[in-house]
Amino acid sequence: MGGIHGRLLIGGMVLRNLEASLDQGSLEPGWMGALLIDPPQQECLQLGRPYRLELSDERAGQIEVTHIESVPGQRQLRAIIRGCSPLKWSPYAHEHHHEAAITLIPVAILGDA
């Protein structure tokens, strides 16, 4: 999996430090991806139930887990996810957003010289 990390909100619980891989079509509902989870975390997940995925690059969206599978040669499990909503950027994620622009604002410095 790639260098995408995030957390999954599950009601009053949070699964943190998850590694994710997402397909390139993450702008529309129905996009697909996967999360690596530890075996005990599987007990917290229900197939088909909506959850909120928050990525470290400040994108977030609603997902559902479609199935969970073992990963050959690894202790972790792979939770296959489907996006129920587009992944949207936080309004404050300017430095990560692909269309972000930097706006310079002139500032006056006041005070005794």
C-alpha positions, 0 to 999 in steps of 0.5 A: 500500500502507498503512503496514504494514512488516515483514521476511521470514525466508528460511532464513538470509536476511532481506528487510528494510523491506518494505511490506505490505498485508494483508486484514482476515481476518488472524486465520485461516489463508488470509488474503491480502496483498501485499509490495512487493519490489525486483526482485533480491529476487524471486530469493530467493523460491520460490512455495509455499514457507513463510516467516516474516513479522514485522511492525513492529507485532510480529505474526508468522506463516507465509506463502507467496508465491502469485505475483509481479507487476509494479506499473504505474508502479513499479520494485518488484514485488508478491509476493502472499502467503497466510497459512499461520498466523494473524498472532499478537501477540508476548507483549510487544506490549502497546502495539500489541495491540487488546485490550491493557490497561494494568495499574498496579502500585503501587511503594514507593520506598525509600531515604533521604529 
